[in-house]
Amino acid sequence: GTVAGHAGLPEWLHTLASDGAVRGVCKKGPAEDWFRPQDLDVVQALARLQPLGRLAALRDALATVQTAVLARKRERRQYSFTDMVTGLHEAIHDDHGGPALADALHTTWPWALVDEFQDTDPLQYAILRRIYAERGHGGLLMIGDPKQAIYGFRGGDVFAYLQAARDADARYHLDTNFRSTKPVLDAVEAVFRAGGDEAFVIDAIRFQRVKAGRRDGDRTLRREGRDLPAMTLWRLDDELPKKDAEPRLIDATVHQIHALLDGATEVATDDGDSRALAPADIAVLVNTNAQAAEMQRALSRRGIAAVCLHQQSVFASEEAGHVLGLLQAAASPADEDLLRAALATPLLGYRLGDLIRLAGDEVEWRGVTARFQQLHERWRRAGVLAMLQPLLQAEAPRLLALEDGERRMTNYLQLAELLQQASGEQFGLGGLVDWLNRMIADPAADNTDDERQLRLESDDALVRIATVHKVKGLQYGVVFLPFAPVLGAGGSADKPPFLYHDDDGQACLDFVAADDEAAARAIAEDRAEAVRLLYVALTRAEQACYLPWGPINTAQNGALAWLLHQADGVSAEERAGKAPWMTGDSTGKRLAELAERAPGAIELAPLPES
C-alpha cells in the first residue's frame, strides 16, 4: 500500500536490516551462517525508506488538524495564548508592516524586563529581539537561571535563553543565596561538583558557587542538643526493582517525618529563640501526581496530615463522579437503578449489606425515594447549591471521619460551587447533568481555569507534598526527595520520534533517524533536563534535605546516576539496560566520596525502617 504517496512498508524491515535483531530471530546458531538478509543492499535501502511513509502521513495529518483547529477557533471566536505569540511573531517579521510595528512597540515600551527568561521559547525571544535589538535608547533586561529550565514539556526552550545570553551586551551573576543555610549550599554544591564540568550535560550551563546570605546560626535545626545535618543520604544496599523500592522509600520518609515531628526537633535562631518543628516546615517533593497521592495516604495512616499542591482539575477527582451520580438520581428520582447507584457512592455511604437490606424493606425504600424527590424539588425551585449544601452538611460527620475526609469534603464543596455557577448557562436539570458529564469526560480541557483546579484543604499544620515542577520559586525548611534515584530515569527519549536541538540551537523532531546521532542528542537533552529538575528540587531546602541512593532498577538512567557514577561508565548519550556497576558496594562507595566533599554538611545513614 501507499501512505501519502510513499510506499507503506512494514516495520519488520528494520528487523531484517539489523545484525542484533536478526540474531534474536534466529533461535539456532547455524541459521545465522546462511540467513543474513542484513547483507542485502535492497533490504538496507527498504529499511531506510520504511519510516518515510509514516512521516508523510504525519505531515498530512498535521496540516489537516491545523486547518481544522483554525476553522473551529474562528467559528467559536477563540484565541489562545499560543495564537497571540505566533500572530505577533508573524506580524512583526512581515517585510512590509513588521518594522513599523516593532518601532511602535518600542516607542510605547522603550524598556522591558522579562523574569524567568529560561522558560521562554524561540518565538518569544525573536519578538523581543526584533523590538529591542540595535536601538539607540531603551533596552531589554532578561533575568533567568538556565539551571532551572524545567518546563520543556510545555514549550519552554533553554536554548532560547542560551542564544539570548550570547546576544546580550552584558551579563551579570547573582552570587548570594538568601534562602538556604551555608551547610545546605555546601551539600548541594558537592552533589553537582561530583558531576564535573559536564554536570548539567549542556556545555553552556555550569554550576556556580554562591555565598550564603543568611547569618551563621540563623534558623538551624537541632535535636537533643545536636545540629541536624544539612543533607542526609539514605544508603540502599539491596538491589531492588522499582516497584518494590517505592513502598520502602515511602515508608522510610513517613517514619522520618514522624520522628522529626515528635516535639524534640527544634528550629533555633541566632537570637536565642526556638520552637518545635511544625508539619508546615516540611515538604515532600515527588516526580508524579500518583506518587503524591500515595505519599499523602501513607502519611495519613500514621496520623500526619498532609496537603498535595498540584494543578489537577477537580473534575478529574473521584468526587466528581460521586456528585454526578447524585445529580442523575435527583434529576430522575423515579429511576430505581440511578437511586441505588447514588446510594453506593462514598458521598452517601451505603454498603452492599445496606443495599441488600433496602431491597427487602419496602418502607425504608419509600423513605429513600421520598428523600430524592425532595432533593429534586429543592433543586428545581432553589437551585443546585441549595440542594447540595444541606446534604453535605448532613453527611459531613461521616465523611470527615474517613482517612482522606477533609480532601473529599473540600472537593464536594468546590464542585457544588462550580455547578451553581454553571447552572446559569445550562438549560434545566438535565442540562446541568450533561455539563458535569462533559467536564468529567475531558477535565484537562478546563484545567487552565484556576477556579476549577483542586483547592487545598485548610493548610495550617500540614506537611506539603508536591511535584518538583510545582515548587520552583518556593522554599521549605526541610525537604524530602524519596524518589530522587529515579528522577529522570523514565520516559522514551531513546525511541523515535527524537526531540533535540541541532548545532545552531534549532529544535528538531526526527521521525526517521538515519543514524544514531539523533537518539544520542535526544537522550542527552532529556538527561540535562532531569539534572535541572534535581537542581530545582535540592535548592528548595532551607535547613535540611533527605534523599536515598542505591541500586534500584532504572535508577542507572537517572540524574543522580549521571552525577555520581561517571567514573563507572555512565554516559549522557545512552540509556543503560542492566548496569553491572549498579550494586550496593558501588553506590555506597560513591556516597562516601560525596560525603567527603562536604564534611559536616552531608551525613550517610541507613534507610529508616518503620
C-alpha positions as CSV (number, residue, x, y, z in Angstrom):
1,G,0.0,0.0,0.0
2,T,0.9,3.7,-0.1
3,V,0.8,6.4,2.5
4,A,0.6,10.0,1.2
5,G,2.4,9.0,-2.0
6,H,5.1,6.9,-0.2
7,A,5.3,3.2,0.0
8,G,3.7,1.8,3.1
9,L,6.4,-0.6,4.1
10,P,6.2,-3.0,7.1
11,E,8.1,-2.2,10.3
12,W,9.7,-5.7,10.3
13,L,12.1,-4.4,7.6
14,H,14.1,-2.9,10.4
15,T,14.5,-6.3,12.0
16,L,15.9,-7.8,8.7
17,A,18.3,-4.9,8.4
18,S,19.9,-5.2,11.9
19,D,22.5,-7.7,12.9
20,G,21.3,-7.9,16.5
21,A,17.6,-8.2,15.6
22,V,18.3,-11.0,13.1
23,R,20.3,-12.9,15.8
24,G,17.3,-12.6,18.0
25,V,15.0,-14.1,15.3
26,C,17.4,-17.0,14.6
27,K,16.9,-19.3,17.6
28,K,19.6,-21.7,16.3
29,G,23.2,-20.6,15.8
30,P,23.8,-22.4,12.4
31,A,21.0,-20.4,10.8
32,E,23.0,-17.2,11.3
33,D,25.5,-18.5,8.8
34,W,23.1,-18.6,5.9
35,F,20.2,-16.4,6.9
36,R,21.7,-12.9,6.6
37,P,19.2,-10.5,4.9
38,Q,21.0,-7.6,6.5
39,D,23.8,-8.1,4.0
40,L,21.5,-7.4,1.0
41,D,21.6,-3.8,-0.3
42,V,17.9,-3.9,-1.2
43,V,17.0,-4.7,2.5
44,Q,19.1,-1.8,3.8
45,A,17.5,0.5,1.2
46,L,14.0,-0.5,2.0
47,A,14.7,-0.2,5.8
48,R,15.8,3.4,5.2
49,L,12.6,4.1,3.2
50,Q,10.2,2.5,5.7
51,P,9.8,5.5,8.1
52,L,9.1,7.9,5.2
53,G,5.5,6.7,4.7
54,R,4.7,7.3,8.3
55,L,6.4,10.7,8.2
56,A,4.5,11.7,5.1
57,A,1.2,10.6,6.8
58,L,2.1,12.6,9.9
59,R,2.8,15.7,7.9
60,D,-0.5,15.4,6.0
61,A,-2.3,14.8,9.3
62,L,-0.7,17.8,10.9
63,A,-1.7,20.1,8.1
64,T,-5.3,18.7,8.2
65,V,-5.5,19.2,12.0
66,Q,-4.0,22.7,11.9
67,T,-6.6,23.7,9.3
68,A,-9.5,22.2,11.2
69,V,-8.4,23.8,14.5
70,L,-8.1,27.2,12.9
71,A,-11.5,26.9,11.4
72,R,-13.1,25.7,14.7
73,K,-11.4,28.6,16.6
74,R,-12.8,31.1,14.1
75,E,-16.3,29.6,14.5
76,R,-16.1,29.8,18.3
77,R,-14.2,33.2,18.3
78,Q,-11.4,31.7,20.4
79,Y,-7.8,33.0,20.5
80,S,-5.2,31.2,22.6
81,F,-2.0,32.4,24.2
82,T,-0.1,30.5,21.6
83,D,-2.1,32.2,18.8
84,M,-1.1,35.6,20.3
85,V,2.6,34.7,20.2
86,T,2.5,33.2,16.7
87,G,0.4,36.0,15.4
88,L,2.7,38.7,16.8
89,H,5.7,36.9,15.5
90,E,4.3,36.7,12.0
91,A,3.3,40.4,12.1
92,I,6.5,41.8,13.5
93,H,8.6,39.9,11.0
94,D,6.4,40.8,8.0
95,D,8.6,42.6,5.4
96,H,6.0,45.4,4.9
97,G,4.4,46.2,8.3
98,G,6.9,44.5,10.6
99,P,9.5,47.3,11.1
100,A,6.7,49.9,11.8
101,L,5.1,47.6,14.3
102,A,8.4,47.0,16.1
103,D,9.1,50.7,16.2
104,A,5.6,51.4,17.6
105,L,6.0,48.8,20.3
106,H,9.5,50.2,21.2
107,T,8.2,53.7,21.4
108,T,5.4,52.6,23.8
109,W,7.7,50.4,25.9
110,P,11.3,51.5,25.5
111,W,12.4,49.3,28.4
112,A,11.3,45.8,29.1
113,L,12.2,43.4,31.9
114,V,11.4,39.7,31.5
115,D,11.7,37.5,34.6
116,E,12.2,33.7,34.4
117,F,13.6,34.1,30.9
118,Q,14.8,30.5,30.9
119,D,11.1,29.4,30.5
120,T,10.6,31.4,27.2
121,D,10.7,29.9,23.7
122,P,12.4,30.9,20.4
123,L,9.3,32.7,19.1
124,Q,9.1,34.9,22.2
125,Y,12.8,35.7,22.1
126,A,12.6,36.5,18.4
127,I,9.8,39.0,19.0
128,L,11.7,40.7,21.8
129,R,14.9,40.8,19.8
130,R,13.0,42.4,16.9
131,I,11.7,45.2,19.2
132,Y,14.8,45.9,21.3
133,A,18.0,44.9,19.3
134,E,20.2,47.7,17.9
135,R,18.2,50.6,19.4
136,G,19.8,53.9,20.3
137,H,17.9,54.1,23.6
138,G,15.9,51.8,26.0
139,G,16.7,48.2,26.5
140,L,15.8,44.7,27.3
141,L,16.6,43.1,30.7
142,M,16.4,39.3,30.9
143,I,16.5,37.6,34.2
144,G,16.8,33.9,34.5
145,D,18.7,30.8,35.5
146,P,19.3,28.1,32.9
147,K,19.8,25.5,35.7
148,Q,16.1,26.0,36.5
149,A,14.8,25.5,32.9
150,I,12.4,22.6,33.7
151,Y,9.3,23.3,31.6
152,G,10.3,21.8,28.2
153,F,7.1,19.7,28.3
154,R,5.0,22.8,27.8
155,G,7.2,24.7,25.3
156,G,10.0,26.2,27.4
157,D,13.3,26.1,25.5
158,V,16.5,26.6,27.4
159,F,18.3,27.0,24.0
160,A,16.4,30.3,23.5
161,Y,17.9,31.5,26.8
162,L,21.4,30.4,25.8
163,Q,21.0,32.2,22.5
164,A,19.8,35.4,24.3
165,A,22.8,35.1,26.6
166,R,25.2,35.0,23.6
167,D,23.4,38.0,22.1
168,A,23.4,40.2,25.2
169,D,25.6,43.2,25.5
170,A,26.4,42.3,29.1
171,R,25.9,39.5,31.6
172,Y,25.7,39.7,35.4
173,H,25.5,36.9,38.0
174,L,23.9,36.9,41.4
175,D,26.4,35.5,43.9
176,T,24.5,35.3,47.1
177,N,21.7,32.9,48.2
178,F,19.4,34.2,50.9
179,R,17.2,31.0,51.0
180,S,19.5,28.3,52.3
181,T,22.0,27.9,55.1
182,K,25.7,27.6,54.3
183,P,25.8,23.9,55.1
184,V,22.9,23.2,52.7
185,L,24.7,25.2,50.0
186,D,27.8,23.3,50.6
187,A,26.0,19.9,50.3
188,V,24.2,20.9,47.1
189,E,27.5,22.1,45.6
190,A,29.1,18.8,46.5
191,V,26.4,16.9,44.6
192,F,26.9,18.9,41.4
193,R,30.6,19.2,41.6
194,A,30.6,15.4,41.6
195,G,29.4,15.6,38.0
196,G,32.4,17.7,37.0
197,D,32.2,20.4,34.3
198,E,29.6,18.4,32.4
199,A,27.3,18.1,35.4
200,F,24.5,19.9,33.5
201,V,25.3,18.0,30.3
202,I,24.9,21.1,28.1
203,D,28.3,22.8,28.0
204,A,26.9,26.3,28.3
205,I,25.3,25.6,31.6
206,R,27.7,25.4,34.6
207,F,27.3,25.2,38.3
208,Q,28.3,28.4,40.0
209,R,29.3,28.7,43.6
210,V,27.2,31.2,45.7
211,K,27.7,32.7,49.1
212,A,25.2,32.3,51.9
213,G,23.3,35.5,52.6
214,R,21.9,34.2,55.9
215,R,23.9,34.7,59.1
216,D,25.6,31.7,60.7
217,G,23.3,30.0,63.2
218,D,20.1,31.6,61.7
219,R,17.3,29.1,61.8
220,T,19.2,25.9,62.4
221,L,17.6,22.5,63.2
222,R,18.5,20.9,66.5
223,R,17.6,17.6,68.1
224,E,18.8,16.6,71.5
225,G,21.3,19.4,71.5
226,R,22.8,18.5,68.1
227,D,22.5,20.3,64.8
228,L,20.9,18.1,62.2
229,P,23.0,17.6,59.0
230,A,22.1,19.7,56.1
231,M,21.8,16.7,53.8
232,T,21.1,13.1,54.9
233,L,21.8,10.5,52.2
234,W,20.0,7.2,52.9
235,R,22.0,4.3,51.7
236,L,20.2,1.4,49.9
237,D,22.3,-1.7,49.9
238,D,19.9,-4.2,48.3
239,E,19.3,-4.4,44.6
240,L,15.6,-3.7,44.1
241,P,13.1,-3.4,41.3
242,K,11.4,0.0,41.1
243,K,8.0,-1.4,42.1
244,D,9.5,-2.9,45.3
245,A,11.6,0.1,46.1
246,E,8.9,2.8,46.1
247,P,6.9,1.4,49.0
248,R,10.1,1.2,51.1
249,L,11.1,4.7,50.2
250,I,7.6,6.0,51.2
251,D,7.7,4.1,54.5
252,A,11.2,5.5,55.3
253,T,10.0,9.0,54.5
254,V,6.9,8.7,56.7
255,H,8.9,7.2,59.5
256,Q,11.5,10.0,59.4
257,I,8.8,12.8,59.2
258,H,7.0,11.1,62.2
259,A,10.3,11.2,64.2
260,L,11.0,14.8,63.3
261,L,7.5,15.9,64.5
262,D,7.7,14.2,67.9
263,G,8.4,17.6,69.5
264,A,12.2,17.0,70.1
265,T,13.3,18.7,66.9
266,E,13.7,22.5,67.3
267,V,14.0,25.4,64.8
268,A,16.6,27.6,66.6
269,T,17.5,31.2,65.6
270,D,20.7,33.1,66.4
271,D,18.9,35.4,68.8
272,G,18.2,32.5,71.2
273,D,14.6,31.8,70.3
274,S,13.4,28.4,69.3
275,R,10.2,26.5,68.5
276,A,9.3,22.9,67.7
277,L,9.5,21.9,64.1
278,A,6.0,22.1,62.6
279,P,4.4,20.0,59.8
280,A,4.2,23.1,57.6
281,D,8.0,23.3,57.7
282,I,8.3,20.0,55.8
283,A,7.8,19.4,52.1
284,V,7.9,16.0,50.2
285,L,8.8,16.5,46.6
286,V,7.8,13.7,44.2
287,N,8.0,13.0,40.5
288,T,4.3,12.4,39.7
289,N,0.9,13.2,41.0
290,A,0.3,9.5,41.6
291,Q,3.3,9.4,43.9
292,A,1.9,12.5,45.7
293,A,-1.4,10.8,46.3
294,E,0.2,7.7,47.6
295,M,2.5,9.7,49.9
296,Q,-0.5,11.6,51.3
297,R,-2.3,8.3,52.1
298,A,0.8,6.9,53.8
299,L,1.3,10.0,56.0
300,S,-2.4,9.9,56.9
301,R,-2.1,6.3,58.1
302,R,0.5,7.5,60.6
303,G,-1.7,10.4,61.7
304,I,0.2,13.0,59.9
305,A,-2.0,15.5,58.0
306,A,-0.6,16.5,54.5
307,V,-1.8,18.5,51.6
308,C,-1.0,17.9,47.9
309,L,-0.1,21.0,45.9
310,H,-0.9,20.3,42.3
311,Q,-3.0,21.6,39.4
312,Q,-5.2,18.7,38.7
313,S,-8.8,19.6,37.8
314,V,-11.4,18.9,40.4
315,F,-13.4,17.2,37.6
316,A,-10.7,14.5,37.4
317,S,-11.3,13.6,41.1
318,E,-13.4,10.6,42.2
319,E,-15.7,13.0,44.0
320,A,-16.8,14.5,40.7
321,G,-18.2,11.1,39.7
322,H,-20.0,10.8,43.1
323,V,-21.7,14.1,42.6
324,L,-22.6,13.2,39.0
325,G,-24.3,10.0,40.3
326,L,-26.2,12.1,42.9
327,L,-27.4,14.6,40.3
328,Q,-28.6,11.9,38.0
329,A,-30.6,10.3,40.7
330,A,-32.0,13.7,41.9
331,A,-32.9,14.6,38.4
332,S,-34.8,11.3,37.9
333,P,-36.0,10.2,41.3
334,A,-38.3,7.5,39.8
335,D,-35.4,5.6,38.3
336,E,-34.5,3.0,40.9
337,D,-31.2,2.0,39.3
338,L,-29.9,5.6,39.4
339,L,-31.0,5.8,43.1
340,R,-29.1,2.7,44.0
341,A,-26.0,3.8,42.1
342,A,-26.1,7.2,44.0
343,L,-26.5,5.5,47.4
344,A,-23.5,3.3,46.7
345,T,-21.1,6.2,46.3
346,P,-18.9,7.3,49.3
347,L,-20.9,10.6,49.2
348,L,-24.0,8.8,50.6
349,G,-22.1,5.8,52.1
350,Y,-24.4,2.8,51.6
351,R,-22.6,-0.5,51.8
352,L,-23.5,-3.7,49.9
353,G,-25.3,-5.0,53.0
354,D,-27.3,-1.8,53.3
355,L,-28.4,-2.1,49.7
356,I,-29.4,-5.7,50.1
357,R,-31.4,-4.9,53.3
358,L,-33.0,-1.9,51.4
359,A,-34.2,-4.2,48.6
360,G,-36.2,-6.2,51.1
361,D,-37.7,-3.3,53.1
362,E,-40.4,-1.6,51.2
363,V,-41.0,1.0,53.9
364,E,-37.3,2.1,54.0
365,W,-37.2,2.2,50.2
366,R,-40.2,4.5,50.1
367,G,-38.3,6.8,52.5
368,V,-35.2,6.8,50.2
369,T,-37.4,7.6,47.2
370,A,-39.1,10.4,49.2
371,R,-35.7,11.9,50.1
372,F,-34.6,12.0,46.4
373,Q,-38.0,13.5,45.4
374,Q,-37.3,16.3,48.0
375,L,-33.9,16.8,46.5
376,H,-35.4,17.1,43.1
377,E,-37.9,19.7,44.2
378,R,-35.4,21.8,46.1
379,W,-33.0,21.7,43.1
380,R,-35.8,22.7,40.8
381,R,-37.1,25.6,43.0
382,A,-33.9,26.9,44.7
383,G,-31.0,25.7,42.6
384,V,-28.4,23.1,42.8
385,L,-26.3,24.7,45.6
386,A,-29.4,24.9,47.8
387,M,-29.9,21.2,47.2
388,L,-26.3,20.1,47.8
389,Q,-25.4,22.2,50.8
390,P,-27.8,20.7,53.4
391,L,-27.0,17.2,52.1
392,L,-23.2,17.8,52.5
393,Q,-23.8,19.2,56.0
394,A,-25.8,16.1,56.9
395,E,-23.1,13.7,55.6
396,A,-20.1,15.7,56.9
397,P,-19.6,13.9,60.2
398,R,-19.3,10.5,58.4
399,L,-17.2,11.9,55.6
400,L,-14.7,13.8,57.8
401,A,-14.1,10.6,59.8
402,L,-12.6,8.9,56.7
403,E,-8.8,8.8,56.2
404,D,-9.0,11.4,53.5
405,G,-12.2,13.0,54.6
406,E,-11.1,16.6,54.5
407,R,-9.9,16.2,51.0
408,R,-13.2,14.7,49.9
409,M,-15.3,17.4,51.6
410,T,-13.2,20.1,50.0
411,N,-13.8,18.6,46.6
412,Y,-17.5,18.2,47.2
413,L,-17.9,21.8,48.2
414,Q,-15.9,23.1,45.3
415,L,-18.0,21.0,42.9
416,A,-21.2,22.4,44.4
417,E,-20.0,26.0,43.8
418,L,-18.9,25.2,40.2
419,L,-22.3,23.6,39.5
420,Q,-24.1,26.7,40.8
421,Q,-22.0,28.9,38.6
422,A,-22.7,26.7,35.5
423,S,-26.4,26.4,36.2
424,G,-27.0,29.9,34.9
425,E,-25.7,28.8,31.5
426,Q,-27.3,25.4,31.3
427,F,-31.0,24.6,30.5
428,G,-32.8,22.7,33.2
429,L,-31.7,19.8,35.4
430,G,-30.7,17.6,32.6
431,G,-28.6,20.3,31.0
432,L,-26.5,20.6,34.2
433,V,-26.1,16.9,34.4
434,D,-24.9,16.8,30.8
435,W,-22.4,19.7,31.6
436,L,-20.9,17.8,34.5
437,N,-20.6,14.7,32.4
438,R,-18.7,16.6,29.8
439,M,-16.4,18.1,32.3
440,I,-15.6,14.7,33.8
441,A,-15.0,13.2,30.3
442,D,-12.4,15.8,29.5
443,P,-11.1,17.5,32.7
444,A,-7.9,18.7,31.1
445,A,-9.9,21.0,28.7
446,D,-10.8,23.3,31.6
447,N,-7.7,22.9,33.7
448,T,-6.5,26.4,32.8
449,D,-9.2,27.9,35.0
450,D,-7.9,28.4,38.5
451,E,-11.4,28.0,39.9
452,R,-11.6,24.5,38.5
453,Q,-8.2,23.3,39.9
454,L,-8.3,21.3,43.1
455,R,-8.4,23.6,46.1
456,L,-6.3,22.9,49.1
457,E,-7.6,21.8,52.4
458,S,-7.0,24.1,55.3
459,D,-3.2,24.2,55.1
460,D,-2.5,25.0,58.8
461,A,-0.1,22.4,60.3
462,L,0.0,20.3,57.1
463,V,3.0,18.7,55.5
464,R,3.3,19.8,51.9
465,I,3.5,17.3,49.1
466,A,4.2,18.5,45.5
467,T,5.8,17.5,42.2
468,V,9.2,19.2,41.5
469,H,7.6,21.1,38.6
470,K,5.1,22.7,41.0
471,V,7.6,24.1,43.6
472,K,10.0,26.2,41.5
473,G,10.3,29.5,43.4
474,L,9.2,28.1,46.7
475,Q,11.2,27.1,49.8
476,Y,10.7,24.8,52.8
477,G,12.6,24.2,56.0
478,V,13.0,20.5,55.5
479,V,12.7,18.8,52.1
480,F,12.4,15.1,51.4
481,L,13.1,13.6,47.9
482,P,12.1,10.0,48.3
483,F,12.1,9.2,44.6
484,A,15.3,11.1,43.7
485,P,17.0,7.9,42.5
486,V,14.5,7.5,39.6
487,L,14.2,11.2,38.8
488,G,14.8,11.4,35.0
489,A,15.1,7.6,34.7
490,G,11.8,7.1,32.8
491,G,10.5,8.4,29.5
492,S,11.2,7.3,26.0
493,A,13.9,9.7,24.8
494,D,15.8,6.8,23.3
495,K,12.9,5.9,20.9
496,P,11.6,7.8,17.9
497,P,10.5,10.4,17.3
498,F,13.6,12.1,18.7
499,L,13.3,15.6,20.0
500,Y,16.7,17.5,20.2
501,H,18.5,20.7,19.1
502,D,21.0,20.9,16.3
503,D,24.4,22.7,16.4
504,D,22.6,26.0,15.8
505,G,20.2,25.6,18.7
506,Q,17.2,24.9,16.4
507,A,14.7,22.4,17.7
508,C,14.4,19.2,15.6
509,L,11.7,16.4,15.7
510,D,13.2,13.4,13.9
511,F,10.9,10.6,12.9
512,V,13.4,8.9,10.6
513,A,16.8,8.9,12.4
514,A,19.0,7.6,9.7
515,D,21.9,7.4,12.2
516,D,22.4,7.2,16.0
517,E,23.2,10.8,16.4
518,A,19.6,11.9,16.8
519,A,19.0,9.4,19.5
520,A,22.2,10.4,21.3
521,R,21.2,14.1,21.3
522,A,17.7,13.4,22.4
523,I,18.9,11.2,25.3
524,A,21.5,13.9,26.3
525,E,18.9,16.7,26.4
526,D,16.4,14.5,28.3
527,R,19.2,13.8,30.9
528,A,20.1,17.5,31.0
529,E,16.5,18.4,31.9
530,A,16.5,15.7,34.6
531,V,19.6,17.2,36.2
532,R,18.0,20.6,36.2
533,L,14.9,19.1,37.9
534,L,17.2,17.6,40.6
535,Y,18.8,21.0,41.0
536,V,15.5,22.7,41.5
537,A,14.4,20.1,44.0
538,L,17.5,20.3,46.1
539,T,17.6,24.1,46.2
540,R,14.1,24.3,47.7
541,A,15.6,23.3,51.1
542,E,16.4,26.0,53.7
543,Q,17.9,23.9,56.6
544,A,17.9,20.2,55.6
545,C,17.1,17.7,53.0
546,Y,16.8,13.9,52.8
547,L,17.2,11.6,49.8
548,P,18.1,8.0,49.1
549,W,20.5,6.4,46.7
550,G,21.2,2.8,45.9
551,P,20.8,0.0,43.3
552,I,17.2,0.5,42.2
553,N,16.3,-0.8,38.8
554,T,16.1,2.0,36.2
555,A,18.0,4.4,38.5
556,Q,21.1,3.9,36.4
557,N,19.4,6.2,33.9
558,G,18.5,8.9,36.4
559,A,20.1,12.3,37.2
560,L,21.9,11.1,40.3
561,A,23.5,8.2,38.5
562,W,24.9,10.7,35.9
563,L,26.3,13.0,38.6
564,L,27.7,10.3,40.9
565,H,28.8,7.5,38.6
566,Q,30.5,8.9,35.6
567,A,33.7,7.1,36.7
568,D,31.7,3.9,36.4
569,G,30.9,4.5,32.8
570,V,27.6,6.3,32.8
571,S,27.1,8.2,29.5
572,A,24.9,11.2,28.9
573,E,24.1,10.0,25.5
574,E,23.0,6.4,26.2
575,R,20.3,4.7,28.2
576,A,21.6,1.6,30.0
577,G,19.7,-1.6,30.5
578,K,21.2,-3.8,33.2
579,A,24.2,-1.8,34.6
580,P,26.9,-4.1,36.0
581,W,28.2,-1.3,38.2
582,M,24.7,-0.8,39.9
583,T,25.5,-2.6,43.1
584,G,25.3,-1.8,46.8
585,D,29.1,-1.6,47.0
586,S,29.4,0.7,44.1
587,T,26.7,3.1,45.1
588,G,27.9,3.1,48.7
589,K,31.4,4.0,47.6
590,R,30.2,7.0,45.6
591,L,28.1,8.2,48.5
592,A,31.1,8.0,50.8
593,E,33.1,10.1,48.3
594,L,30.3,12.6,48.1
595,A,30.2,13.0,51.9
596,E,33.9,13.7,51.9
597,R,33.3,16.6,49.5
598,A,31.2,18.4,52.2
599,P,32.4,17.3,55.6
600,G,29.9,18.2,58.3
601,A,27.2,19.1,55.8
602,I,26.4,15.6,54.4
603,E,25.7,12.5,56.6
604,L,25.2,9.0,55.4
605,A,22.6,6.8,57.1
606,P,20.8,3.5,56.5
607,L,17.3,3.7,55.2
608,P,14.9,4.2,58.1
609,E,12.7,1.2,58.9
610,S,9.3,1.7,60.4
